[in-house]
């Protein structure tokens, strides 16, 4: 059985990793680590884990972690993985980082957008961006994975097929994305307080969100085109889910049937991308609890724009589920192993 460890097991991403790994036939009971709750039972922090067999939380000691695990998930705040990953990579352990520390190639950009000290250049260079639908062969050979952000996952799966064509004006990408509050983590702040969030919706980090350069970097890597996107995130009063609505201007006449056929051909062999019927309206509830990304296309002939709707569960395809999908590929398991095949509903 594969030995897995979770650093940062007391956050939403960490506890979702525990749930999913518990259903994985190739993985033993994960060891769990925390910088602040050593010796504590996770069930005391998450009562839904009562009677789930888990070890007590352990301190973050790199030699011990490397000795006792084959793969380590880092479900930690920004700035932590940058310090731990280089140490872990000196051993044979595989690392999957759910934070943003290893996603940006440029140390200057990381500092500018995350306001943290970046990882060393060698570690960043070694990290493979774990969007399996586009980097599967690199993931197979990787020792360290930079697990994509939740907003970039929903956005990139929706826009990359079109970005690879000459059908659209590359300077007209506009991304309007809405996320449930679990994306902000378990920490308490005024912005996620019930009285402030309930019955309201708000944009935040307008023109300043740290996922913006990640989206632009991956588009350039996949298409060879350096371009800027307009990305605006919103917080909505729900727990899980992301809806990304992406707009782009056509420069060639393309029919609805051509768009639909093209997207279906791009993703026909992908187990976790579902292209919905043209003109449909996927809802976050329809992917909740699953590793699916559902995509629907619209064509506004009046304005000459394609509108791409994509939905994911931010804690699964946007975090823990995609991390396990990457683990499966890295370790030679069935790619869908341990991941729910049917979303939760309602």
CORHUVEN-V858857 format. One record per pair of residues at least 24 apart in sequence whose ideal C-beta (glycine too) atoms are under 10 Angstrom apart, sorted by the first residue. I is the first residue (numbers start at 1). J is the second residue. D is the distance in Angstrom with one decimal. If there is no record, write none. Layout:
BEGIN
i = (I/I)
j = (J/J)
d = (D/D)
END
This chain:
BEGIN
i = (1/1/1/1/1/1/2/2/2/2/2/2/2/2/2/2/2/2/3/3/3/3/3/3/3/3/3/3/3/3/4/4/4/4/4/4/4/4/4/4/4/4/4/4/4/5/5/5/5/5/5/5/5/5/5/5/5/5/5/5/5/5/6/6/6/6/6/6/6/6/6/6/6/6/6/6/6/6/6/6/7/7/7/7/7/7/7/7/7/7/7/7/7/7/7/7/7/7/7/7/7/7/8/8/8/8/8/8/8/8/8/8/8/8/8/8/9/9/9/9/9/9/9/9/9/9/9/9/10/10/10/10/10/10/10/10/10/10/10/11/11/11/11/11/11/11/11/11/12/12/12/12/12/12/12/12/12/12/12/12/12/12/13/13/13/13/13/13/13/13/13/13/13/13/13/13/13/13/13/13/13/14/14/14/14/14/14/14/14/14/14/15/15/15/15/15/15/15/15/15/16/16/16/16/16/16/16/16/16/16/16/16/16/17/17/17/17/17/17/17/17/17/17/17/18/18/18/18/18/18/18/18/19/19/19/19/19/19/19/19/19/19/20/20/20/20/20/20/20/20/20/20/20/21/21/21/21/21/21/22/22/22/22/22/23/23/23/23/23/24/24/24/24/24/24/24/25/25/25/25/26/26/26/26/26/26/26/26/27/27/27/27/27/27/27/27/27/28/29/29/29/30/30/30/30/30/30/31/31/31/31/31/31/31/31/31/32/32/32/33/33/33/33/33/33/33/33/33/33/33/33/33/33/34/34/34/34/35/35/35/35/35/36/45/46/60/62/62/62/62/62/62/63/63/63/65/65/66/66/66/66/66/67/67/68/69/69/69/70/70/70/71/71/71/71/71/71/71/71/71/71/72/72/72/73/73/73/73/73/73/73/73/73/73/74/74/74/74/74/74/74/74/75/75/75/75/75/75/76/77/77/77/77/78/78/78/78/78/78/79/79/79/79/79/79/79/80/81/81/81/81/81/82/82/82/82/82/82/82/82/82/82/83/83/83/83/84/85/85/85/85/85/85/85/85/86/86/86/86/86/86/86/87/88/88/88/89/89/89/89/89/89/91/92/93/93/94/94/94/94/94/94/94/94/95/95/95/95/95/95/95/95/96/96/96/96/96/96/96/96/96/96/96/96/96/96/96/97/97/97/97/97/97/97/97/98/98/98/98/98/98/98/98/98/98/98/98/99/99/99/99/100/100/100/100/100/100/100/100/100/101/101/102/102/102/102/102/102/102/102/102/103/103/103/103/103/103/103/103/103/103/103/103/103/103/104/104/104/104/104/104/105/105/105/105/105/105/106/106/109/109/109/109/109/109/110/110/112/112/113/113/113/113/113/113/113/113/114/114/115/116/119/128/128/129/129/129/129/129/129/130/130/130/130/130/130/130/131/131/131/131/131/131/131/131/132/132/132/132/132/132/132/132/132/132/133/133/133/133/133/133/133/133/133/133/133/133/134/134/134/134/134/134/135/135/135/135/135/136/136/136/136/136/137/138/139/139/139/139/139/139/139/140/140/140/140/140/141/141/142/142/142/143/144/145/145/145/145/145/145/146/146/147/147/147/147/147/147/147/147/147/148/148/148/148/148/148/148/148/148/148/149/149/149/149/149/149/149/149/149/149/150/150/150/150/150/150/150/150/150/150/150/150/150/150/150/150/150/150/150/151/151/151/151/151/151/151/151/151/151/151/151/151/151/151/151/151/151/152/152/152/152/152/152/152/152/152/152/152/152/152/153/153/153/153/153/153/153/153/153/153/153/153/153/153/154/154/154/154/154/154/154/154/154/154/154/154/154/154/154/154/154/154/154/154/154/155/155/155/155/155/155/155/155/155/155/155/155/155/155/156/156/156/156/156/156/156/156/156/157/157/157/157/157/157/157/157/157/157/157/157/157/158/158/158/158/158/158/158/158/158/158/158/158/158/158/158/158/159/159/159/159/159/159/159/159/159/159/159/159/160/160/160/160/160/160/161/161/161/161/161/161/161/161/161/161/161/162/162/162/162/162/162/162/162/162/162/162/162/163/163/163/163/163/163/163/163/163/164/164/164/164/164/164/164/165/165/165/165/165/166/166/167/167/167/167/167/167/167/167/167/167/168/168/168/168/168/168/168/168/168/169/169/169/169/169/169/169/169/170/170/170/170/170/170/170/170/170/170/171/171/171/171/171/171/172/172/172/172/172/172/172/172/172/172/173/173/173/173/173/173/173/173/173/173/173/173/174/174/174/174/174/174/174/174/174/174/174/175/175/175/175/175/175/175/175/175/175/175/175/175/175/175/176/176/176/176/176/176/176/176/176/176/176/176/177/177/177/177/177/177/177/177/177/177/177/177/177/178/178/178/178/178/178/178/178/178/178/178/178/178/178/179/179/179/179/179/179/179/179/179/179/179/179/179/179/179/180/180/180/180/180/180/180/180/180/180/180/180/180/180/181/181/181/181/181/181/181/182/182/182/182/182/182/182/182/182/183/183/183/183/183/183/183/183/183/183/184/191/192/192/194/196/196/197/197/197/197/198/199/200/200/200/201/201/201/201/202/202/202/202/202/203/203/203/203/204/204/204/204/205/205/205/205/206/206/206/206/206/207/207/208/209/236/238/238/238/239/239/239/239/240/240/240/240/240/240/240/240/240/240/240/240/241/241/241/241/241/241/241/241/241/241/241/241/241/242/242/242/242/242/242/242/242/242/242/242/243/243/243/243/243/243/243/243/243/244/244/244/244/244/244/244/245/245/245/245/245/245/246/246/246/246/246/246/247/247/247/247/247/247/247/248/248/248/248/248/249/249/249/249/250/250/250/250/250/250/250/251/252/253/253/254/254/254/255/255/256/256/256/256/256/257/258/259/259/259/259/259/260/260/260/262/263/263/263/263/264/266/267/267/270/271/271/271/271/271/271/272/272/272/272/272/272/272/272/272/273/273/274/276/276/276/279/279/280/281/281/282/282/282/282/283/283/283/284/284/284/284/284/285/285/285/285/285/285/286/286/286/286/286/286/287/287/287/287/287/287/287/287/288/288/288/288/288/288/288/288/289/289/289/289/289/289/289/289/289/290/290/290/290/290/290/290/290/290/290/291/291/291/291/291/291/291/291/291/291/291/291/291/291/291/292/292/292/292/292/292/292/292/293/293/293/294/313/313/313/316/316)
j = (25/26/27/28/29/70/26/27/28/30/69/70/71/94/327/328/331/333/27/28/29/30/31/67/68/69/70/71/72/93/28/29/30/31/32/69/70/71/72/73/94/96/324/327/331/30/31/32/33/58/64/65/66/68/69/70/71/72/73/74/88/93/30/31/32/33/34/42/57/69/71/72/73/74/75/76/96/98/320/323/31/32/33/34/35/58/60/62/65/69/72/73/74/75/76/80/81/84/88/95/97/98/32/33/34/35/60/73/74/75/76/77/80/81/98/99/33/34/37/42/45/46/54/57/58/73/75/76/34/35/36/37/40/42/45/46/57/75/186/75/76/77/98/182/185/186/187/319/46/75/181/182/183/184/185/186/239/240/314/315/319/320/73/74/75/76/98/99/147/150/182/183/185/186/314/315/316/318/319/320/323/42/46/73/74/75/76/98/186/319/320/42/45/46/48/49/75/186/315/320/75/98/182/240/289/313/315/316/319/320/321/323/324/73/75/96/98/315/319/320/321/323/324/327/42/46/49/52/54/73/75/320/46/48/49/52/289/315/316/320/338/340/291/315/316/320/321/323/324/325/338/339/340/73/320/323/324/327/338/49/52/53/54/338/324/337/338/339/340/324/327/328/333/337/338/339/333/334/337/338/327/328/331/332/333/334/337/338/70/71/324/327/328/331/333/337/338/70/53/54/55/54/55/69/71/72/73/55/56/57/58/64/65/68/69/72/56/57/58/57/58/59/60/61/64/65/69/72/73/74/75/76/84/58/59/60/76/59/60/76/77/80/60/186/186/84/86/87/88/90/91/93/87/90/91/91/93/90/91/92/93/95/91/93/93/93/94/95/94/327/331/95/96/143/145/323/324/326/327/330/331/96/97/144/97/98/145/147/319/320/323/324/326/327/98/99/101/102/144/145/147/323/99/147/185/319/320/323/101/101/116/185/187/110/113/114/115/116/210/110/114/115/116/117/118/119/116/119/123/127/144/146/107/110/114/116/117/118/119/120/123/124/116/117/119/120/119/119/120/123/124/126/127/144/146/119/120/122/123/124/126/144/123/123/143/144/122/123/126/127/143/144/143/143/143/144/142/143/144/145/326/327/330/331/123/126/127/142/143/144/145/146/127/130/139/142/144/145/146/147/320/322/323/324/326/327/330/123/127/130/144/145/146/147/323/130/145/146/147/148/149/150/318/319/320/322/323/146/147/149/319/146/147/148/149/152/210/211/213/214/127/146/126/127/128/129/130/144/145/146/147/127/129/130/146/147/148/149/152/210/211/213/214/217/218/129/146/210/213/214/217/129/146/213/217/220/221/213/217/210/212/213/214/216/217/210/213/210/213/205/208/209/210/211/212/213/214/210/213/210/210/146/326/330/156/214/217/218/221/222/322/323/325/326/327/329/330/156/157/160/218/222/322/325/326/270/271/272/273/322/325/326/328/329/335/157/160/161/266/267/269/270/271/272/273/293/325/160/164/218/221/222/270/218/221/222/326/329/270/325/326/329/335/329/329/325/326/327/328/329/330/335/326/329/330/331/332/329/330/326/329/330/330/330/322/323/326/327/329/330/214/326/318/319/320/322/323/324/325/326/327/211/214/215/218/317/318/319/322/323/326/183/209/210/211/214/215/314/318/319/322/177/179/180/182/183/211/233/241/242/244/312/313/314/315/316/317/318/319/322/175/177/178/179/183/209/210/211/212/214/215/231/233/242/244/312/314/318/177/211/212/213/214/215/216/217/218/219/231/244/318/211/214/215/242/244/293/310/312/314/317/318/319/321/322/179/241/242/243/244/245/246/284/287/293/294/295/308/309/310/311/312/313/314/317/318/211/214/215/218/219/229/231/242/244/245/246/308/310/312/214/215/218/219/222/244/246/293/310/244/266/267/270/272/273/293/294/295/308/310/312/317/244/245/246/263/273/293/294/295/296/297/307/308/309/310/311/312/215/218/219/229/244/246/247/248/295/306/308/310/215/218/219/222/223/266/222/259/262/263/265/266/267/275/295/297/308/223/246/248/250/254/259/262/263/266/297/306/308/218/219/220/222/223/225/227/229/248/219/222/223/224/225/262/266/223/252/254/259/262/251/252/248/250/251/252/253/254/258/259/262/306/248/249/250/251/252/254/304/305/306/227/248/249/250/251/252/304/305/219/223/225/226/227/228/229/248/249/251/225/227/228/229/248/249/227/229/230/247/248/249/250/251/304/305/215/216/219/227/228/229/230/231/246/247/248/249/229/230/231/232/245/246/247/248/249/305/307/209/211/212/215/229/230/231/232/233/244/245/246/247/248/308/203/230/231/232/233/234/243/244/245/246/247/307/203/209/211/231/232/233/234/242/243/244/245/246/310/203/232/233/234/235/236/238/241/242/243/244/245/284/311/204/233/234/235/236/238/240/241/242/243/244/284/312/314/318/235/236/237/238/239/240/241/242/243/284/288/313/314/315/235/236/237/238/239/240/314/238/239/240/241/313/314/315/318/319/233/235/239/240/241/242/314/315/318/319/235/235/235/237/237/235/237/235/236/237/238/237/237/235/236/237/234/235/236/237/233/234/235/236/237/232/233/234/235/232/233/234/235/231/232/233/235/230/231/232/233/234/231/232/233/233/284/284/285/288/284/288/314/315/284/285/287/288/289/312/313/314/315/316/318/344/283/284/285/286/287/288/311/312/313/314/315/316/318/284/287/293/310/311/312/313/314/315/317/318/281/282/283/284/294/309/310/311/312/293/295/308/309/310/311/312/298/307/308/309/310/311/295/306/307/308/309/310/298/300/303/305/306/307/308/304/305/306/307/308/303/304/305/306/299/300/301/303/304/305/306/304/304/301/304/299/304/306/299/301/297/298/299/301/306/299/299/297/298/299/306/308/296/297/299/297/295/296/297/308/297/295/293/295/335/325/334/335/336/339/341/312/316/317/321/322/325/335/336/339/310/317/311/309/310/311/307/309/309/309/311/309/310/311/312/309/311/345/311/312/313/314/343/311/313/343/344/345/346/311/313/343/344/345/346/311/312/313/316/317/343/344/345/312/313/315/316/343/344/345/346/313/315/316/321/340/342/343/344/345/316/317/321/339/340/341/342/343/344/345/316/317/318/320/321/322/324/325/335/336/338/339/340/341/343/316/317/321/339/340/341/342/343/317/318/322/343/340/343/344/340/343)
d = (8.9/6.6/6.3/4.0/8.9/9.3/5.5/4.8/6.8/9.6/9.0/5.3/6.5/9.6/8.0/9.9/6.2/8.1/8.1/6.0/9.3/8.2/7.5/9.9/6.5/4.9/4.7/7.6/9.6/9.3/7.3/8.7/4.5/7.5/9.9/6.2/7.0/5.2/7.5/6.9/9.6/9.5/9.3/7.7/9.9/6.2/4.5/7.4/6.3/8.6/9.6/5.7/9.1/6.8/3.8/8.7/7.5/4.7/7.1/9.5/9.8/8.3/5.4/7.4/5.3/6.6/9.3/10.0/9.8/9.3/9.9/7.7/4.9/8.4/6.1/9.8/10.0/9.6/9.4/9.8/9.6/8.4/4.5/7.9/8.3/9.5/6.1/9.8/7.2/9.7/6.3/7.0/5.1/6.8/5.9/7.8/8.5/6.9/9.2/9.6/9.6/9.7/9.1/7.4/7.1/8.2/9.1/8.0/6.4/3.8/4.0/7.7/7.4/9.2/7.9/8.4/6.3/6.0/8.7/6.6/9.2/9.5/8.7/6.6/9.4/8.8/7.0/9.9/5.1/9.2/7.6/5.8/8.4/7.3/5.7/8.1/7.3/9.0/7.5/5.6/7.9/8.2/9.2/9.9/5.8/5.5/8.6/9.7/9.9/8.4/10.0/5.2/8.6/9.1/6.2/5.5/9.5/9.4/9.3/5.9/8.0/8.7/8.4/9.5/4.0/8.8/5.3/9.0/9.3/9.7/9.1/9.8/8.1/9.4/9.6/6.6/9.8/9.2/4.6/5.5/8.1/9.1/9.8/7.6/9.4/4.0/8.5/8.5/9.4/9.6/8.0/7.5/8.5/5.6/8.6/7.6/8.6/8.7/9.1/8.6/8.5/9.9/9.1/9.8/9.8/9.2/4.8/6.7/6.8/3.9/7.8/9.3/9.6/5.5/6.3/9.4/8.2/9.6/8.3/4.5/9.1/6.7/7.2/9.7/7.4/8.6/7.3/7.8/6.9/9.9/9.8/8.7/9.9/8.9/8.7/8.9/9.6/9.7/9.6/7.9/10.0/9.8/8.7/9.8/7.6/5.7/6.4/8.8/5.4/10.0/5.7/6.6/8.0/8.7/8.7/9.8/6.9/8.9/6.5/9.6/7.0/8.9/8.7/8.6/9.7/9.0/5.2/8.2/7.7/7.1/8.7/8.5/8.2/5.9/3.1/8.4/8.9/9.4/6.7/7.3/9.4/8.2/7.5/9.5/5.2/8.6/6.2/7.6/9.3/8.6/8.7/8.2/9.7/9.1/8.8/8.7/6.9/9.6/6.1/6.5/7.1/7.6/8.3/8.4/9.5/9.8/8.2/5.8/9.7/9.3/6.4/9.3/7.8/6.0/6.4/9.1/8.0/5.3/6.9/6.6/5.1/7.1/5.2/8.5/9.3/6.6/9.5/8.6/9.8/9.6/9.8/9.6/10.0/7.7/7.8/7.5/9.9/7.5/5.4/8.4/9.9/8.0/9.8/9.3/9.7/7.3/9.8/4.5/6.3/8.7/8.2/9.5/8.7/9.8/8.2/8.8/7.4/8.1/3.8/7.7/4.9/10.0/8.0/8.9/9.3/5.7/8.8/9.9/6.7/9.7/7.9/7.5/6.6/9.9/9.6/9.7/10.0/9.7/5.8/7.4/7.1/7.3/9.1/9.8/8.1/6.5/9.6/8.5/9.9/8.0/5.8/8.6/9.8/7.9/6.1/6.3/8.2/9.2/9.7/9.9/8.8/9.3/7.7/9.3/9.9/7.6/7.5/8.2/8.4/9.4/9.0/7.7/8.8/9.0/9.7/5.0/8.3/5.2/8.0/9.9/7.4/8.9/3.9/6.6/9.1/9.4/9.1/7.1/9.1/9.6/9.5/9.0/9.9/8.4/9.3/6.9/6.4/6.0/3.8/8.1/7.7/8.8/10.0/8.2/7.8/9.9/9.4/6.3/9.2/5.5/9.3/9.0/7.9/6.3/9.6/6.6/5.8/7.6/4.8/9.9/9.4/9.6/9.8/9.6/9.3/8.1/8.8/6.5/6.9/9.4/6.5/6.1/9.9/8.3/8.3/9.5/7.7/5.6/7.2/7.9/9.5/7.7/5.8/7.6/9.3/9.6/8.4/9.1/6.9/4.4/7.1/9.6/10.0/7.2/9.9/9.1/7.7/4.5/8.7/5.8/9.9/9.3/4.9/8.6/5.8/6.1/7.9/9.7/7.2/8.9/7.0/6.7/5.7/6.1/8.7/9.7/9.3/9.2/4.8/9.4/9.2/9.8/9.6/5.6/7.3/8.7/5.7/8.8/8.2/9.2/10.0/8.1/9.3/9.3/6.2/9.6/6.1/7.8/9.9/7.2/8.9/7.8/8.6/3.9/9.2/8.5/9.8/6.9/8.2/3.8/8.7/7.8/6.5/9.4/4.6/8.3/7.0/6.9/8.2/9.2/8.8/8.8/5.2/7.8/8.8/9.9/8.7/8.6/5.9/6.4/6.5/9.3/9.9/9.5/6.4/9.9/8.8/7.9/8.2/9.4/9.9/5.2/9.3/9.6/8.2/8.8/8.6/9.2/8.4/9.9/8.0/8.2/4.2/8.6/7.4/5.8/8.6/5.5/9.8/8.9/9.9/9.8/8.6/9.1/9.9/8.6/8.4/6.5/7.6/9.9/6.7/7.5/8.1/4.2/9.4/8.5/8.9/6.4/7.7/8.7/7.0/9.0/8.0/9.9/9.1/8.2/9.2/8.0/9.9/7.5/5.6/6.4/9.0/6.0/7.3/6.4/8.3/10.0/8.6/7.2/9.5/5.2/9.5/7.8/6.2/8.6/9.7/6.6/9.8/7.8/8.7/5.9/10.0/9.2/9.0/9.0/9.3/9.5/9.4/9.8/9.4/6.2/8.5/9.3/9.7/8.9/5.6/9.4/9.5/4.7/6.1/10.0/9.9/5.7/6.7/9.6/8.1/9.8/8.4/8.1/8.7/6.0/8.3/9.7/9.4/7.6/4.9/8.2/9.1/7.1/9.2/9.6/9.3/7.1/8.9/5.9/4.9/9.9/9.5/6.5/9.9/9.1/7.3/9.6/7.9/9.4/8.0/9.2/6.7/9.7/9.5/9.4/9.5/8.0/4.7/5.8/8.5/9.4/7.3/8.6/10.0/9.2/6.9/9.8/9.5/5.8/8.1/9.9/9.7/5.8/9.7/7.0/9.0/4.1/8.0/9.5/8.0/2.9/6.1/9.0/8.1/5.3/9.8/7.0/8.2/7.4/9.5/4.5/9.0/8.4/7.6/7.5/6.2/6.5/6.9/9.4/8.2/7.7/9.7/5.3/9.1/9.8/4.9/5.0/9.7/9.3/6.7/9.9/9.2/9.3/8.8/9.6/9.9/10.0/8.1/9.0/6.9/8.8/6.0/8.5/5.9/5.2/8.7/9.9/6.5/9.0/9.5/4.7/7.7/4.1/9.9/9.1/9.9/9.9/6.4/9.7/9.1/10.0/9.7/4.8/6.9/4.7/9.9/8.0/7.8/6.9/8.1/9.4/5.7/9.3/9.5/8.2/7.5/8.8/4.7/9.6/6.2/8.8/7.0/9.8/8.8/6.4/5.6/7.4/8.2/9.2/9.7/9.6/9.0/8.9/9.8/8.2/8.9/9.1/6.0/4.8/9.7/6.6/9.4/6.0/8.1/8.6/6.1/8.9/5.4/9.1/9.5/7.9/9.9/5.3/9.2/8.9/10.0/4.2/7.4/3.7/9.5/9.9/8.4/9.9/7.5/8.5/8.7/5.1/9.7/7.1/9.7/9.3/6.1/8.4/10.0/7.7/7.1/5.7/7.7/8.4/10.0/9.2/6.5/5.6/8.9/4.6/7.8/9.7/9.0/9.7/9.0/9.9/8.8/6.3/9.2/9.3/8.1/8.3/8.4/9.7/9.1/6.5/7.3/9.6/5.5/9.7/7.0/5.1/7.1/8.5/9.8/8.2/9.4/6.7/5.5/9.5/9.2/9.8/8.5/9.2/8.5/8.6/9.9/7.7/7.8/7.0/8.9/6.0/6.9/4.9/9.0/5.2/8.8/8.6/8.9/8.2/4.7/6.5/5.8/6.2/8.0/8.8/9.9/9.1/6.9/9.8/7.0/4.5/7.4/4.9/9.8/9.3/9.8/8.5/8.1/5.4/9.1/4.8/9.4/9.6/8.2/9.5/9.1/9.8/6.2/7.4/9.5/9.5/8.5/9.4/9.5/9.0/7.5/5.4/4.0/9.1/8.9/9.8/8.0/8.7/9.2/8.1/7.0/8.0/4.3/6.9/8.6/6.8/7.5/5.3/9.0/7.4/4.7/8.2/8.2/8.8/7.1/4.4/7.5/9.3/9.1/9.9/10.0/9.5/8.9/7.3/5.8/6.7/4.5/7.1/8.8/6.1/7.5/5.0/7.9/9.6/9.2/9.0/8.8/8.4/5.7/8.7/7.4/8.8/7.5/4.7/7.7/7.6/10.0/10.0/9.0/8.7/7.1/7.2/5.1/6.8/6.2/7.0/4.3/7.2/8.5/9.2/9.3/9.6/7.5/4.4/7.6/5.0/9.0/8.3/6.9/5.0/8.0/8.1/8.5/9.8/9.7/6.3/7.2/6.2/7.0/8.8/9.1/7.3/4.8/8.2/9.2/9.2/9.8/5.8/8.6/8.1/6.5/8.3/4.4/5.1/4.7/4.9/7.4/9.7/7.3/9.5/8.8/6.3/8.6/6.4/8.0/7.1/7.1/6.3/8.8/9.8/8.8/5.3/5.6/8.8/9.3/6.5/5.7/9.7/9.3/8.8/8.1/9.7/8.7/9.1/7.4/4.9/8.0/7.5/8.6/7.4/7.3/7.8/9.9/8.7/9.9/9.8/6.9/8.5/5.1/9.6/5.2/6.6/8.6/8.6/6.5/5.9/7.0/5.1/7.2/9.8/6.5/5.7/8.7/10.0/5.6/7.0/5.0/8.1/8.9/6.2/7.2/6.0/9.2/8.5/6.3/10.0/9.7/9.2/5.6/8.3/9.6/8.2/7.7/9.9/5.3/9.1/7.2/8.9/9.6/10.0/9.0/9.6/8.9/7.0/9.0/9.2/5.6/7.9/9.4/5.3/6.2/5.9/8.3/9.3/9.2/8.3/2.8/7.2/9.4/7.3/6.3/6.6/7.3/6.0/6.3/9.0/10.0/9.1/6.9/9.3/9.4/8.2/6.7/5.3/7.9/4.8/9.9/8.8/6.2/9.7/8.0/7.8/5.7/10.0/6.9/7.6/5.2/8.8/9.5/9.5/7.8/7.6/4.9/7.6/8.2/9.4/6.6/7.4/5.8/8.3/9.9/9.9/8.4/7.3/4.3/8.0/7.3/9.7/8.8/8.9/5.4/7.5/5.7/7.9/9.9/6.5/5.5/8.4/7.7/7.9/5.9/5.5/8.2/8.2/9.4/9.4/9.3/5.0/6.8/6.2/8.4/9.9/9.5/8.9/7.7/9.8/7.8/7.8/9.6/7.5/8.5/4.9/8.8/9.5/9.8/9.6/5.1/9.1/6.3/6.6/9.4/9.5/6.1/9.4/9.2/6.7/9.3/6.2/8.9/10.0/9.9/9.1/7.7/9.5/8.6/9.4/6.0/5.2/8.6/9.1/9.3/9.6/6.6/8.1/8.4/6.9/8.4/7.7/7.7/9.1/9.3/9.9/8.3/9.7/9.4/9.9/9.9/8.1/6.6/9.5/5.8/7.5/4.7/9.8/9.5/6.5/10.0/5.0/7.9/7.4/8.7/10.0/8.7/9.7/8.1/8.3/6.6/6.4/6.9/10.0/6.2/9.8/7.0/9.7/5.4/5.9/5.4/8.2/7.3/5.3/9.1/9.6/9.6/5.4/9.5/8.5/5.5/4.8/7.2/8.8/6.3/9.0/6.8/9.3/6.0/8.5/5.4/3.5/8.5/6.2/7.5/7.5/7.7/5.2/7.8/7.1/3.9/7.4/9.7/5.2/4.9/9.6/9.0/3.7/6.8/7.9/6.3/9.9/8.1/9.6/4.6/7.1/9.1/9.3/8.5/6.5/9.0/9.4/9.1/9.3/9.6/6.5/5.4/9.1/9.5/9.2/9.8/7.8/8.8/8.1/9.4)
END
